[in-house]
Amino acid sequence: MERCVISIRQWMKTNMLKLNDDKTEILIIRQKSAPNTIFPKV
């Protein structure tokens, strides 16, 4: 997940934008039948 946020942050910087950490949230959506190996506590 952290690599994804870093990639987004780099893309935004390239496009003269800035990610506001105080207002940034991540929503994780998955299928019920999908294994929960990446985020076991979600």
C-alpha distance matrix in Angstrom:
0.0 3.8 5.4 5.2 6.5 8.8 10.0 10.9 12.5 14.4 15.6 16.8 18.6 20.2 21.5 22.7 20.3 18.4 15.4 16.9 14.7 17.4 17.1 13.4 12.0 9.3 11.1 10.1 13.2 14.2 17.7 19.7 20.7 17.2 16.4 14.1 12.8 9.0 9.5 13.2 14.1 13.1
3.8 0.0 3.8 5.3 5.2 6.2 8.6 9.9 10.5 12.3 14.3 15.3 16.4 18.4 20.1 20.8 18.6 16.4 13.7 15.3 12.9 16.0 16.4 13.0 12.5 10.8 13.5 13.3 16.6 17.9 21.5 23.4 24.4 21.0 20.0 17.4 15.8 12.1 12.4 15.9 16.4 15.8
5.4 3.8 0.0 3.8 5.5 5.0 6.1 8.6 9.7 10.5 12.3 14.2 15.2 16.5 18.5 19.8 18.1 16.6 14.4 16.8 15.2 18.6 18.7 15.2 15.0 13.1 15.5 15.0 17.8 18.9 22.2 24.6 25.2 21.6 20.8 18.8 16.9 13.3 14.6 18.1 19.2 18.5
5.2 5.3 3.8 0.0 3.8 5.4 5.1 6.3 8.6 9.9 10.6 12.3 14.2 15.4 16.7 18.3 16.4 15.2 12.8 15.3 14.2 17.5 16.8 13.2 12.9 10.6 12.8 12.6 15.2 16.6 20.0 22.7 23.6 20.1 20.0 18.2 17.0 13.4 14.3 18.1 19.0 17.6
6.5 5.2 5.5 3.8 0.0 3.8 5.4 5.0 6.0 8.6 9.8 10.4 12.2 14.2 15.3 16.2 13.8 12.0 9.4 11.7 10.5 13.9 13.5 10.0 10.5 9.3 12.3 13.2 16.2 18.3 22.0 24.4 25.8 22.6 22.4 20.2 19.2 15.4 15.5 19.2 19.4 17.9
8.8 6.2 5.0 5.4 3.8 0.0 3.8 5.4 5.0 6.1 8.6 9.8 10.4 12.3 14.3 15.1 13.4 11.8 10.1 12.8 11.9 15.6 15.9 12.8 13.9 13.1 16.1 16.8 19.8 21.6 25.2 27.7 28.8 25.3 24.9 22.8 21.3 17.6 18.2 21.8 22.2 21.1
10.0 8.6 6.1 5.1 5.4 3.8 0.0 3.8 5.4 5.1 6.2 8.6 9.9 10.6 12.5 14.2 13.0 12.4 11.2 14.6 14.4 18.0 17.6 14.4 15.4 14.1 16.6 17.1 19.6 21.2 24.6 27.5 28.3 24.9 24.9 23.3 22.0 18.3 19.4 23.1 23.9 22.5
10.9 9.9 8.6 6.3 5.0 5.4 3.8 0.0 3.8 5.4 5.1 6.1 8.6 9.9 10.6 12.2 10.3 9.7 8.3 11.8 12.2 15.6 14.6 11.6 12.9 12.1 14.7 15.9 18.3 20.5 24.0 26.9 28.2 25.1 25.5 23.7 23.0 19.3 19.8 23.6 23.9 22.0
12.5 10.5 9.7 8.6 6.0 5.0 5.4 3.8 0.0 3.8 5.5 5.1 6.2 8.7 9.9 10.4 8.5 7.1 6.2 9.7 10.3 13.9 13.7 11.3 13.4 13.5 16.7 18.3 21.1 23.5 27.1 29.8 31.2 28.1 28.2 26.1 25.2 21.4 21.6 25.3 25.3 23.6
14.4 12.3 10.5 9.9 8.6 6.1 5.1 5.4 3.8 0.0 3.8 5.4 5.1 6.2 8.7 9.8 9.3 9.1 9.5 13.1 13.9 17.5 17.4 15.1 17.2 16.9 19.8 21.1 23.6 25.7 29.1 32.0 33.1 29.8 29.9 28.1 26.8 23.1 23.8 27.6 28.0 26.5
15.6 14.3 12.3 10.6 9.8 8.6 6.2 5.1 5.5 3.8 0.0 3.8 5.5 5.1 6.4 8.7 8.4 9.4 10.0 13.9 15.3 18.6 17.8 15.4 17.4 17.0 19.4 20.7 22.8 25.0 28.3 31.4 32.5 29.4 29.9 28.4 27.6 23.9 24.7 28.5 29.0 27.1
16.8 15.3 14.2 12.3 10.4 9.8 8.6 6.1 5.1 5.4 3.8 0.0 3.8 5.4 5.0 6.1 4.7 5.9 7.1 10.9 12.9 16.0 15.1 13.4 15.9 16.3 19.0 20.9 23.2 25.8 29.2 32.2 33.7 30.8 31.4 29.6 29.1 25.4 25.6 29.3 29.3 27.2
18.6 16.4 15.2 14.2 12.2 10.4 9.9 8.6 6.2 5.1 5.5 3.8 0.0 3.8 5.3 4.9 5.2 6.1 8.5 11.9 13.8 17.0 16.9 15.5 18.4 19.0 22.0 23.9 26.4 28.9 32.4 35.3 36.8 33.7 34.0 32.1 31.2 27.4 27.7 31.4 31.4 29.6
20.2 18.4 16.5 15.4 14.2 12.3 10.6 9.9 8.7 6.2 5.1 5.4 3.8 0.0 3.8 5.5 7.4 9.5 11.8 15.4 17.4 20.6 20.1 18.6 21.1 21.3 24.0 25.6 27.8 30.0 33.3 36.5 37.6 34.5 35.0 33.5 32.5 28.8 29.5 33.3 33.6 31.8
21.5 20.1 18.5 16.7 15.3 14.3 12.5 10.6 9.9 8.7 6.4 5.0 5.3 3.8 0.0 3.8 5.6 8.8 11.4 14.7 17.3 20.1 19.1 17.9 20.5 21.0 23.4 25.3 27.3 29.8 33.0 36.2 37.7 34.8 35.6 34.1 33.5 29.9 30.3 34.1 34.2 32.0
22.7 20.8 19.8 18.3 16.2 15.1 14.2 12.2 10.4 9.8 8.7 6.1 4.9 5.5 3.8 0.0 3.8 6.9 10.3 13.1 16.0 18.5 17.9 17.4 20.5 21.6 24.3 26.6 28.9 31.7 35.1 38.1 39.7 36.8 37.5 35.7 35.1 31.4 31.5 35.2 34.9 32.9
20.3 18.6 18.1 16.4 13.8 13.4 13.0 10.3 8.5 9.3 8.4 4.7 5.2 7.4 5.6 3.8 0.0 3.8 6.9 9.6 12.7 15.0 14.2 13.7 16.9 18.2 21.0 23.5 25.9 28.8 32.3 35.1 37.0 34.3 35.0 33.0 32.6 28.9 28.7 32.3 31.8 29.7
18.4 16.4 16.6 15.2 12.0 11.8 12.4 9.7 7.1 9.1 9.4 5.9 6.1 9.5 8.8 6.9 3.8 0.0 3.8 6.3 9.1 11.7 11.4 11.0 14.5 16.2 19.3 22.0 24.7 27.8 31.4 34.0 36.0 33.2 33.6 31.3 30.9 27.1 26.5 30.1 29.3 27.4
15.4 13.7 14.4 12.8 9.4 10.1 11.2 8.3 6.2 9.5 10.0 7.1 8.5 11.8 11.4 10.3 6.9 3.8 0.0 3.8 6.0 8.9 8.4 7.4 10.8 12.5 15.8 18.5 21.4 24.5 28.2 30.6 32.7 30.0 30.3 27.9 27.6 23.8 23.0 26.5 25.6 23.7
16.9 15.3 16.8 15.3 11.7 12.8 14.6 11.8 9.7 13.1 13.9 10.9 11.9 15.4 14.7 13.1 9.6 6.3 3.8 0.0 3.8 5.5 5.5 6.1 9.9 12.6 15.9 19.0 22.0 25.3 29.0 31.1 33.5 31.0 31.3 28.5 28.5 24.9 23.5 26.7 25.3 23.4
14.7 12.9 15.2 14.2 10.5 11.9 14.4 12.2 10.3 13.9 15.3 12.9 13.8 17.4 17.3 16.0 12.7 9.1 6.0 3.8 0.0 3.8 5.5 5.1 8.3 11.0 14.5 17.3 20.7 23.9 27.6 29.4 31.7 29.2 29.1 26.1 25.9 22.3 20.7 23.8 22.2 20.7
17.4 16.0 18.6 17.5 13.9 15.6 18.0 15.6 13.9 17.5 18.6 16.0 17.0 20.6 20.1 18.5 15.0 11.7 8.9 5.5 3.8 0.0 3.8 5.8 8.6 12.1 15.2 18.3 21.6 25.0 28.6 30.0 32.7 30.5 30.5 27.4 27.6 24.2 22.1 24.8 22.7 21.1
17.1 16.4 18.7 16.8 13.5 15.9 17.6 14.6 13.7 17.4 17.8 15.1 16.9 20.1 19.1 17.9 14.2 11.4 8.4 5.5 5.5 3.8 0.0 3.8 6.6 10.2 12.9 16.4 19.3 22.9 26.4 28.0 30.9 28.8 29.3 26.4 27.0 23.7 21.6 24.4 22.5 20.3
13.4 13.0 15.2 13.2 10.0 12.8 14.4 11.6 11.3 15.1 15.4 13.4 15.5 18.6 17.9 17.4 13.7 11.0 7.4 6.1 5.1 5.8 3.8 0.0 3.8 6.9 10.1 13.3 16.4 19.8 23.4 25.3 27.9 25.6 26.0 23.2 23.6 20.2 18.4 21.5 20.0 17.7
12.0 12.5 15.0 12.9 10.5 13.9 15.4 12.9 13.4 17.2 17.4 15.9 18.4 21.1 20.5 20.5 16.9 14.5 10.8 9.9 8.3 8.6 6.6 3.8 0.0 3.8 6.6 9.9 13.0 16.4 20.0 21.7 24.4 22.3 22.7 19.9 20.7 17.5 15.4 18.3 16.7 14.1
9.3 10.8 13.1 10.6 9.3 13.1 14.1 12.1 13.5 16.9 17.0 16.3 19.0 21.3 21.0 21.6 18.2 16.2 12.5 12.6 11.0 12.1 10.2 6.9 3.8 0.0 3.8 6.4 9.8 13.0 16.7 18.5 21.0 18.7 19.2 16.5 17.3 14.1 12.3 15.5 14.5 11.7
11.1 13.5 15.5 12.8 12.3 16.1 16.6 14.7 16.7 19.8 19.4 19.0 22.0 24.0 23.4 24.3 21.0 19.3 15.8 15.9 14.5 15.2 12.9 10.1 6.6 3.8 0.0 3.8 6.4 10.0 13.5 15.3 18.0 16.2 17.2 14.8 16.4 13.7 11.8 14.6 13.7 10.3
10.1 13.3 15.0 12.6 13.2 16.8 17.1 15.9 18.3 21.1 20.7 20.9 23.9 25.6 25.3 26.6 23.5 22.0 18.5 19.0 17.3 18.3 16.4 13.3 9.9 6.4 3.8 0.0 3.8 6.6 10.3 12.2 14.6 12.5 13.4 11.2 12.9 10.6 9.0 11.7 11.6 8.2
13.2 16.6 17.8 15.2 16.2 19.8 19.6 18.3 21.1 23.6 22.8 23.2 26.4 27.8 27.3 28.9 25.9 24.7 21.4 22.0 20.7 21.6 19.3 16.4 13.0 9.8 6.4 3.8 0.0 3.8 7.1 9.4 12.0 10.4 12.3 11.1 13.5 12.0 10.9 13.0 13.3 9.8
14.2 17.9 18.9 16.6 18.3 21.6 21.2 20.5 23.5 25.7 25.0 25.8 28.9 30.0 29.8 31.7 28.8 27.8 24.5 25.3 23.9 25.0 22.9 19.8 16.4 13.0 10.0 6.6 3.8 0.0 3.8 6.4 8.4 6.7 9.0 8.7 11.4 10.8 10.4 11.9 13.1 10.1
17.7 21.5 22.2 20.0 22.0 25.2 24.6 24.0 27.1 29.1 28.3 29.2 32.4 33.3 33.0 35.1 32.3 31.4 28.2 29.0 27.6 28.6 26.4 23.4 20.0 16.7 13.5 10.3 7.1 3.8 0.0 3.8 5.4 5.2 8.5 9.5 12.6 13.1 12.9 13.6 15.1 12.5
19.7 23.4 24.6 22.7 24.4 27.7 27.5 26.9 29.8 32.0 31.4 32.2 35.3 36.5 36.2 38.1 35.1 34.0 30.6 31.1 29.4 30.0 28.0 25.3 21.7 18.5 15.3 12.2 9.4 6.4 3.8 0.0 3.8 5.6 8.1 9.0 12.6 13.8 13.2 12.8 14.1 11.9
20.7 24.4 25.2 23.6 25.8 28.8 28.3 28.2 31.2 33.1 32.5 33.7 36.8 37.6 37.7 39.7 37.0 36.0 32.7 33.5 31.7 32.7 30.9 27.9 24.4 21.0 18.0 14.6 12.0 8.4 5.4 3.8 0.0 3.8 6.5 8.9 12.0 13.9 14.1 13.5 15.6 14.1
17.2 21.0 21.6 20.1 22.6 25.3 24.9 25.1 28.1 29.8 29.4 30.8 33.7 34.5 34.8 36.8 34.3 33.2 30.0 31.0 29.2 30.5 28.8 25.6 22.3 18.7 16.2 12.5 10.4 6.7 5.2 5.6 3.8 0.0 3.8 6.3 8.9 10.5 11.4 11.4 14.0 12.5
16.4 20.0 20.8 20.0 22.4 24.9 24.9 25.5 28.2 29.9 29.9 31.4 34.0 35.0 35.6 37.5 35.0 33.6 30.3 31.3 29.1 30.5 29.3 26.0 22.7 19.2 17.2 13.4 12.3 9.0 8.5 8.1 6.5 3.8 0.0 3.8 5.7 8.3 9.5 8.8 12.0 11.6
14.1 17.4 18.8 18.2 20.2 22.8 23.3 23.7 26.1 28.1 28.4 29.6 32.1 33.5 34.1 35.7 33.0 31.3 27.9 28.5 26.1 27.4 26.4 23.2 19.9 16.5 14.8 11.2 11.1 8.7 9.5 9.0 8.9 6.3 3.8 0.0 3.8 5.9 5.9 5.2 8.3 8.1
12.8 15.8 16.9 17.0 19.2 21.3 22.0 23.0 25.2 26.8 27.6 29.1 31.2 32.5 33.5 35.1 32.6 30.9 27.6 28.5 25.9 27.6 27.0 23.6 20.7 17.3 16.4 12.9 13.5 11.4 12.6 12.6 12.0 8.9 5.7 3.8 0.0 3.8 5.7 5.5 9.3 10.0
9.0 12.1 13.3 13.4 15.4 17.6 18.3 19.3 21.4 23.1 23.9 25.4 27.4 28.8 29.9 31.4 28.9 27.1 23.8 24.9 22.3 24.2 23.7 20.2 17.5 14.1 13.7 10.6 12.0 10.8 13.1 13.8 13.9 10.5 8.3 5.9 3.8 0.0 3.8 6.1 9.1 9.2
9.5 12.4 14.6 14.3 15.5 18.2 19.4 19.8 21.6 23.8 24.7 25.6 27.7 29.5 30.3 31.5 28.7 26.5 23.0 23.5 20.7 22.1 21.6 18.4 15.4 12.3 11.8 9.0 10.9 10.4 12.9 13.2 14.1 11.4 9.5 5.9 5.7 3.8 0.0 3.8 5.6 5.6
13.2 15.9 18.1 18.1 19.2 21.8 23.1 23.6 25.3 27.6 28.5 29.3 31.4 33.3 34.1 35.2 32.3 30.1 26.5 26.7 23.8 24.8 24.4 21.5 18.3 15.5 14.6 11.7 13.0 11.9 13.6 12.8 13.5 11.4 8.8 5.2 5.5 6.1 3.8 0.0 3.8 5.6
14.1 16.4 19.2 19.0 19.4 22.2 23.9 23.9 25.3 28.0 29.0 29.3 31.4 33.6 34.2 34.9 31.8 29.3 25.6 25.3 22.2 22.7 22.5 20.0 16.7 14.5 13.7 11.6 13.3 13.1 15.1 14.1 15.6 14.0 12.0 8.3 9.3 9.1 5.6 3.8 0.0 3.8
13.1 15.8 18.5 17.6 17.9 21.1 22.5 22.0 23.6 26.5 27.1 27.2 29.6 31.8 32.0 32.9 29.7 27.4 23.7 23.4 20.7 21.1 20.3 17.7 14.1 11.7 10.3 8.2 9.8 10.1 12.5 11.9 14.1 12.5 11.6 8.1 10.0 9.2 5.6 5.6 3.8 0.0
